[in-house]
Amino acid sequence: MTLTRQDLKADSPQMRGAVAFLAKIRDLGGMMNMREIFPKLTDAERAYLAPSQADESAVDITSDTVDGIGVELLEPKTGKRPGILYYIHGGAFMYGDAELSRPIAIDLAKVTGLTVCTISYRLMPKDPFPAAVDDCTAVYRWLADRFAGEPIVIAGDSAGGNLTMVMALEGKRLGLPRPAALVTYSLVGDFTGLPSWTENESSDVALGGQNAGTAVARMYCNGHDPSDPRISPNLGDLTGLPPLKIVVTTNELLRDDSLELADKASAAGVDVDLQVWDGGFHAFPTYPTVARLTPETDRVIRETGAFIRDILA
C-alpha cells in the first residue's frame, strides 16, 4: 500500500483569470442568477462562459441506450488500446449528460487510448437517490458484458466522483468485474458533512456562498441515511479496491471529502495517488466552459493518462 501526495500551486495567468471570473459570478449571486449577472460582465469575462470544446475529429462517437439510459462511446482513432474508461459526470446530481461530458471524455480518450463511455443518468430534483446509482450500475453491468475480458477504469468529477466510488463498492457487492483503476476529481464522498463544507464557504469560488453542500445533501439523500455507503462511499468498506487517483483543491467545499477518502483508502490497503492544488477551483479539469483551459488542467489530464497507462501496462 502506498499513499503518494503531490502539493502543487495553481497560479498560472489563465487560472488566475478563471478564478477571478468565478469569484465575481459568486459575489453577484451565482450561476443560477446569470440572466441578471450577464449584463454586468466585461467581454473578457463573458468569454469564460463559452462552452468547453474538444477535437471531436480525434474520436468516433456512437450513441446508444441501456435500459433507457443514454450513453455515448468515444473511441480514439489513433493509439487505441483494449479497455473502457467509464466516465461519470458531475453537476451536483442536477446537471449534465453524456454529450456535455465530451470535452473531458475526448481528452481522456486521447491520453489513455481507451474507449470512453459517458452517461446521461437521471437527475434531481425529479430523481434523487437512488436513481443515479441505479442508472450507473445498469451501465456498469452493460459495459462489463460488452467489453468482457477487457480492463475497466471508472472516473468522475464531483457528484460523478461520488458515483465512481459508489460503483467500485457496488461492483464488489454485486460481483461485477473489479475496475483496474479509479479516478476522482473533487468528489463529494461524505454526505454527513466535513469541516471544509463550512470552513471553505468563503474561499470556494465555484460552490461557495450558497450553502451548496447542505442544500444538495438534503435534496439528494431524500430522507435516506446520509451515512449509507451508497450515498457516502468514503464510509464504505474500501478494502480490495484498485489503485485510486484523487485530485482536489485546498480552497473548495469538498476538500476534506478527498482528503478523507485518501486516508481511509490508504488505511484499507489501497494504493492512492493524491494531488492537492493550492488555488484553482472545484473540479477545474472538467469544468464545462473554457474556464477549464489552463496549464493546470493540461497537467492533470496528462498525469491521469500516465496513471492509467502505467496500471494497464
C-alpha positions as CSV (number, residue, x, y, z in Angstrom):
1,M,0.0,0.0,0.0
2,T,1.3,3.5,-0.8
3,L,0.0,7.0,-0.4
4,T,1.7,9.4,-2.8
5,R,0.9,13.0,-2.4
6,Q,1.7,16.0,-4.6
7,D,1.2,19.5,-3.4
8,L,1.0,21.9,-6.3
9,K,0.3,25.6,-6.9
10,A,-2.5,26.6,-9.2
11,D,-1.3,30.1,-10.2
12,S,-0.9,30.4,-14.0
13,P,-2.3,33.6,-15.6
14,Q,-5.1,31.5,-17.2
15,M,-6.0,30.0,-13.8
16,R,-5.9,33.4,-12.0
17,G,-8.2,34.8,-14.7
18,A,-10.7,31.9,-14.4
19,V,-10.7,32.1,-10.6
20,A,-11.3,35.9,-10.6
21,F,-14.2,35.4,-13.1
22,L,-15.8,32.7,-10.9
23,A,-15.4,34.8,-7.8
24,K,-17.2,37.7,-9.5
25,I,-20.1,35.4,-10.5
26,R,-20.3,34.1,-7.0
27,D,-20.3,37.5,-5.4
28,L,-23.0,38.7,-7.8
29,G,-25.3,35.9,-6.9
30,G,-24.1,32.7,-8.5
31,M,-24.7,30.9,-11.8
32,M,-28.4,30.5,-11.0
33,N,-28.8,34.3,-11.4
34,M,-26.8,34.5,-14.7
35,R,-29.6,36.4,-16.5
36,E,-29.2,39.3,-14.1
37,I,-25.4,39.0,-13.9
38,F,-24.6,38.7,-17.6
39,P,-25.0,42.4,-18.4
40,K,-22.6,43.3,-15.6
41,L,-19.7,41.3,-17.1
42,T,-17.0,42.5,-19.3
43,D,-16.4,41.0,-22.8
44,A,-13.3,39.2,-21.4
45,E,-15.4,37.7,-18.5
46,R,-18.2,36.6,-20.8
47,A,-15.6,34.7,-22.9
48,Y,-15.1,32.3,-19.9
49,L,-18.8,31.3,-20.4
50,A,-18.2,29.8,-23.8
51,P,-18.7,26.0,-23.8
52,S,-15.6,23.9,-23.4
53,Q,-14.7,22.3,-26.7
54,A,-12.5,19.4,-27.7
55,D,-11.3,17.9,-31.0
56,E,-14.2,15.6,-31.9
57,S,-12.3,14.6,-35.1
58,A,-10.0,12.6,-32.8
59,V,-12.7,10.1,-31.8
60,D,-15.5,8.1,-33.3
61,I,-18.7,8.9,-31.3
62,T,-21.5,6.4,-31.1
63,S,-24.7,7.0,-29.1
64,D,-26.7,4.2,-27.5
65,T,-29.2,3.5,-24.8
66,V,-29.0,1.0,-21.9
67,D,-32.4,0.3,-20.3
68,G,-33.5,3.7,-21.4
69,I,-30.3,5.4,-20.2
70,G,-28.4,7.4,-22.8
71,V,-24.7,6.7,-23.3
72,E,-22.0,7.8,-25.7
73,L,-19.0,5.7,-26.7
74,L,-16.0,7.7,-27.8
75,E,-13.3,5.6,-29.5
76,P,-9.9,7.1,-30.2
77,K,-8.9,7.0,-33.9
78,T,-5.2,6.6,-33.1
79,G,-3.3,4.9,-30.3
80,K,-6.3,2.7,-29.3
81,R,-5.8,0.0,-26.7
82,P,-8.1,-2.6,-25.2
83,G,-10.3,-1.4,-22.4
84,I,-13.0,1.0,-21.4
85,L,-13.0,4.2,-19.3
86,Y,-16.4,4.7,-17.8
87,Y,-16.7,8.5,-17.1
88,I,-19.5,9.7,-14.8
89,H,-20.1,13.4,-15.0
90,G,-20.7,15.8,-12.1
91,G,-23.1,18.7,-11.7
92,A,-24.5,18.3,-8.2
93,F,-26.7,15.4,-9.3
94,M,-28.8,18.0,-11.0
95,Y,-27.0,19.0,-14.3
96,G,-25.0,17.4,-17.1
97,D,-25.3,14.5,-19.5
98,A,-23.3,12.3,-21.9
99,E,-23.0,15.0,-24.5
100,L,-21.8,17.7,-22.1
101,S,-19.1,15.3,-21.0
102,R,-17.5,15.2,-24.4
103,P,-14.6,17.6,-23.8
104,I,-13.2,15.7,-20.8
105,A,-14.1,12.4,-22.4
106,I,-12.2,13.2,-25.6
107,D,-9.2,14.4,-23.6
108,L,-9.1,11.2,-21.6
109,A,-9.6,9.0,-24.7
110,K,-6.5,10.7,-26.3
111,V,-4.2,10.4,-23.3
112,T,-5.2,6.8,-22.4
113,G,-6.0,5.2,-25.7
114,L,-9.2,3.8,-24.1
115,T,-12.7,4.0,-25.5
116,V,-14.6,6.3,-23.1
117,C,-18.2,5.7,-22.1
118,T,-20.2,8.7,-20.8
119,I,-23.7,8.5,-19.3
120,S,-26.9,10.5,-19.0
121,Y,-28.1,9.3,-15.6
122,R,-31.3,10.6,-14.1
123,L,-31.1,13.9,-12.2
124,M,-32.5,15.8,-9.3
125,P,-34.9,17.3,-8.3
126,K,-37.1,14.8,-10.1
127,D,-35.0,11.8,-9.4
128,P,-33.0,11.9,-6.1
129,F,-31.1,8.9,-4.6
130,P,-31.1,6.1,-5.6
131,A,-31.9,6.9,-9.3
132,A,-28.4,7.9,-10.3
133,V,-26.8,4.9,-8.5
134,D,-29.3,2.5,-10.2
135,D,-28.6,4.0,-13.7
136,C,-24.8,4.0,-13.3
137,T,-25.0,0.4,-12.1
138,A,-27.0,-0.7,-15.1
139,V,-24.5,0.8,-17.4
140,Y,-21.6,-0.8,-15.5
141,R,-23.3,-4.2,-16.0
142,W,-23.7,-3.4,-19.7
143,L,-20.0,-2.4,-20.1
144,A,-18.8,-5.5,-18.2
145,D,-20.7,-7.6,-20.7
146,R,-19.9,-5.7,-23.9
147,F,-16.2,-5.4,-23.0
148,A,-15.9,-8.7,-21.3
149,G,-12.3,-9.6,-20.6
150,E,-11.0,-6.0,-21.1
151,P,-10.0,-3.7,-18.3
152,I,-12.5,-1.2,-17.0
153,V,-11.4,2.2,-15.5
154,I,-14.0,4.3,-13.7
155,A,-13.6,8.1,-13.3
156,G,-15.7,11.0,-12.4
157,D,-15.9,14.6,-11.1
158,S,-17.8,16.0,-8.1
159,A,-21.1,14.1,-8.0
160,G,-19.6,11.8,-10.6
161,G,-16.7,11.2,-8.3
162,N,-19.2,10.1,-5.7
163,L,-20.8,7.7,-8.2
164,T,-17.3,6.5,-9.3
165,M,-16.6,5.3,-5.7
166,V,-20.1,4.0,-5.3
167,M,-19.7,1.9,-8.4
168,A,-16.5,0.4,-7.0
169,L,-18.3,-0.6,-3.8
170,E,-21.4,-1.8,-5.7
171,G,-19.2,-3.8,-8.0
172,K,-17.8,-5.6,-5.0
173,R,-21.3,-6.2,-3.6
174,L,-22.8,-7.4,-6.9
175,G,-19.8,-9.4,-8.1
176,L,-19.2,-7.2,-11.2
177,P,-15.7,-7.2,-12.7
178,R,-13.2,-5.3,-10.5
179,P,-12.1,-2.0,-12.1
180,A,-8.4,-1.7,-13.0
181,A,-8.3,1.8,-11.6
182,L,-10.4,4.7,-10.2
183,V,-10.0,8.4,-10.7
184,T,-11.9,11.2,-8.8
185,Y,-11.8,14.9,-9.3
186,S,-13.2,16.9,-6.4
187,L,-15.6,14.2,-5.3
188,V,-18.3,14.5,-2.8
189,G,-17.6,11.5,-0.7
190,D,-19.2,12.0,2.7
191,F,-22.7,13.5,2.9
192,T,-22.6,13.6,6.7
193,G,-20.7,16.9,6.3
194,L,-17.0,17.5,6.8
195,P,-15.3,20.7,8.2
196,S,-14.4,22.2,4.8
197,W,-18.0,22.3,3.9
198,T,-18.3,25.3,6.2
199,E,-14.7,26.4,6.6
200,N,-14.3,27.0,2.8
201,E,-17.6,28.6,2.3
202,S,-16.0,32.0,1.5
203,S,-12.9,30.6,-0.4
204,D,-14.7,28.3,-2.8
205,V,-15.3,30.4,-5.9
206,A,-17.4,27.8,-7.7
207,L,-19.7,26.5,-4.9
208,G,-19.3,28.9,-2.0
209,G,-21.7,31.5,-0.8
210,Q,-24.8,29.4,-1.5
211,N,-24.8,26.7,1.3
212,A,-24.4,24.4,-1.6
213,G,-23.2,21.4,0.3
214,T,-26.0,21.3,2.8
215,A,-28.7,22.0,0.2
216,V,-27.5,19.4,-2.3
217,A,-27.1,16.8,0.5
218,R,-30.6,17.3,1.8
219,M,-32.1,17.1,-1.7
220,Y,-30.1,14.1,-2.9
221,C,-30.5,12.0,0.3
222,N,-34.2,12.5,0.1
223,G,-34.8,11.1,3.6
224,H,-32.2,8.3,3.3
225,D,-29.4,7.9,5.8
226,P,-26.5,10.1,4.6
227,S,-24.0,7.6,6.1
228,D,-25.2,4.8,3.8
229,P,-22.1,3.9,1.7
230,R,-24.2,4.1,-1.5
231,I,-24.6,7.8,-0.6
232,S,-21.3,8.4,1.2
233,P,-18.8,6.0,-0.3
234,N,-16.0,7.3,2.0
235,L,-17.8,5.4,4.8
236,G,-17.9,2.1,3.0
237,D,-15.5,-0.9,3.1
238,L,-12.7,0.3,0.8
239,T,-10.6,-2.9,1.1
240,G,-9.8,-4.6,-2.1
241,L,-10.3,-1.6,-4.3
242,P,-7.9,-0.9,-7.2
243,P,-5.4,1.9,-7.4
244,L,-7.0,5.3,-6.9
245,K,-6.1,8.8,-8.2
246,I,-7.6,11.7,-6.3
247,V,-7.4,15.4,-7.4
248,V,-8.7,18.3,-5.2
249,T,-8.1,21.9,-4.4
250,T,-7.3,23.3,-1.0
251,N,-9.9,26.1,-1.1
252,E,-13.1,24.2,-2.1
253,L,-16.0,23.0,0.0
254,L,-15.2,19.4,-0.8
255,R,-11.5,19.5,0.1
256,D,-12.0,17.2,3.1
257,D,-14.0,14.7,1.2
258,S,-11.0,13.9,-1.0
259,L,-8.5,14.0,1.9
260,E,-10.7,11.7,4.0
261,L,-11.0,9.3,1.1
262,A,-7.2,9.3,0.6
263,D,-6.6,8.5,4.2
264,K,-9.3,5.8,4.5
265,A,-8.4,4.1,1.2
266,S,-4.7,4.1,2.1
267,A,-5.5,2.6,5.6
268,A,-7.6,-0.1,3.8
269,G,-4.6,-1.1,1.7
270,V,-5.4,0.8,-1.5
271,D,-2.6,2.4,-3.5
272,V,-3.5,6.1,-3.6
273,D,-2.1,8.9,-5.8
274,L,-3.3,12.2,-4.2
275,Q,-2.8,15.5,-6.0
276,V,-3.7,18.7,-3.9
277,W,-3.7,22.0,-5.7
278,D,-3.3,25.2,-3.7
279,G,-5.7,27.5,-5.5
280,G,-7.7,26.7,-8.6
281,F,-11.4,25.8,-8.2
282,H,-13.7,22.9,-7.7
283,A,-13.3,20.2,-10.4
284,F,-11.4,22.6,-12.6
285,P,-10.1,19.9,-15.1
286,T,-13.7,19.0,-16.0
287,Y,-15.4,22.5,-15.9
288,P,-18.0,22.7,-18.7
289,T,-16.7,26.1,-20.1
290,V,-13.4,27.5,-21.4
291,A,-12.5,28.3,-17.8
292,R,-11.0,24.8,-17.6
293,L,-8.4,25.7,-20.3
294,T,-5.4,26.2,-18.1
295,P,-1.9,24.7,-17.8
296,E,-3.1,23.1,-14.6
297,T,-5.8,21.2,-16.4
298,D,-3.4,20.1,-19.0
299,R,-1.1,18.7,-16.3
300,V,-4.0,16.9,-14.5
301,I,-5.1,15.3,-17.8
302,R,-1.6,14.2,-18.7
303,E,-0.9,12.8,-15.3
304,T,-4.3,11.0,-15.3
305,G,-3.3,9.4,-18.6
306,A,0.1,8.3,-17.2
307,F,-1.5,6.9,-14.1
308,I,-3.9,4.8,-16.1
309,R,-1.4,3.7,-18.7
310,D,1.1,2.6,-16.0
311,I,-1.6,0.4,-14.4
312,L,-2.7,-1.1,-17.6
313,A,0.8,-1.7,-18.9
